[in-house]
Amino acid sequence: MDKITQIPASFIEKNTNFSSLVNVLKAAFMDQDTIVPMRHHHDFPNPEVKEDSTLLLMPAWNPGKQAGVKIATVSPKNGQFNLPAIQGTYIYLDALKGSILGILEAKSLTVKRTAAASALASQYLSRANSSSLLMIGTGALAPNLILAHASVRPLKTVYVWGRDYARAMDICEKLQNAPFHIQPIKDIEDKISEVDIISSATLSKTPLVLGKYLKPGQHVDLVGAYKVDMREADDETINKAEVYIDTYQGGLKESGDIVIPLKSGVLKEADIKADLFELTSQKKHGRRNDGEITMFKSVGHALEDLAAATYYYNMYQNKP
């Protein structure tokens, strides 16, 4: 067996260019040759912490070219063990021969491709002159979402809110040399109606983005709430916004932000304007005018993992 390439988190962290990664994802969604089964989603109990963990298996194949599968766990109570909520491994394969080409650290891969997918959606859904962003959440995704959005829109001001104000301060300190002003805030209500883009990445079970505060022209990017009993935006947000999702395959089934309003009748499947396949292929349009409120719900897709894994694998093979 040929030597398997090990690609650590440190390489992924140091070598991500969000503009390039966004274009890689765009090309993958446009290509539409990748075969992506519905991801396996298994909850299992953890009596010690009284909170379920989730095992995710996410395979994808580009026939005759690349293939891969992500094996990840989500354990929301891992903070007490000083561990990240999301942990995992990505196995990158030669699709023709079935041999393993590389093993990538999946947490960094996941946060980078997730942030890039939101930025890709933002290219179609946020106003081109969007200059301010409110980041709700202070997990590993938060700084990546900020930088990804900044790679596609001319951000000048960023606000960061989290339940732990100290963590919001830490993110701002880490990004203090970025080409925008960034500051922590203690109340969402203070800024939510002022910014152009609202990005939320939390495990909240109750809405944090409230439609009563939204104003015309805003874009809402929902990235957390990965289970059907979690929700980041309320019904009023759904009623006010033009709703888009990353894929119909997962978006209609996996997150409470879509599933709950579908079940209650607040949202109908026909009301969803497009997914990323339709936006990138120009089969459907994104934002039509500066007065619309747009909302994008991301649940993640194995196509994104495979495209990002190929990006990092090729970069690692060609490094000096």
LINCOR-V696831 format. One record per helix or strand of 3 or more residues. SS is the DSSP state (alpha for helix, beta for strand). FROM is the first residue (numbers start at 1). TO is the last residue. If there is no record, write none. Layout:
[[SS:FROM:TO] [SS:FROM:TO]]
This chain:
[[beta:5:7] [alpha:9:14] [alpha:18:31] [beta:40:44] [beta:53:61] [beta:66:75] [alpha:78:81] [beta:86:94] [beta:100:105] [alpha:106:125] [beta:132:136] [alpha:140:152] [beta:157:161] [alpha:165:174] [beta:181:184] [alpha:188:190] [beta:197:200] [alpha:211:213] [beta:219:222] [alpha:235:240] [beta:242:245] [alpha:248:251] [alpha:256:264] [alpha:269:271] [alpha:276:280] [beta:294:297] [alpha:302:317]]
